[in-house]
Amino acid sequence: MATHDPELADELGATLRARKDLGPDYEAELTDAFLEKLERTVDQRVRRGLAQSQLQVARSGRQDRGPGTGAPFGDGTFAARFGFVTVSLVLAVPLSAIAVVNAGLTGLLVCWAGIVGVNAAHSTNAAGLLRPPRHDNGA
């Protein structure tokens, strides 16, 4: 089940006609131009597909939660955990430098103990271990 892009088919036809008119001397340039157009088209389709799948994931995640039950950042999704870890590691670099300059090795160890502690607390919260139990009233 192949779907054809009419614009891309027209572009290929024009490229083949130009090759016939110009001869094999310009074949490399014509091929490169067509491949660039093809790459842009594929990139657009991939981006569109990713956007649609992200929209579906966002919609399904929103439907699963009741009102007031979701935490915006500690909801345990992969994206939330990955984002938190990434931010903590990015912030760890300047914090480590400040700690070493001001307190040496001891400051570095304390700094990294704090970073590990914050990440451990976040992962525990993401697993639902620190959240109070939800009581549904059957409503």
Disulfide bonds with the S-S distance in Angstrom:
none
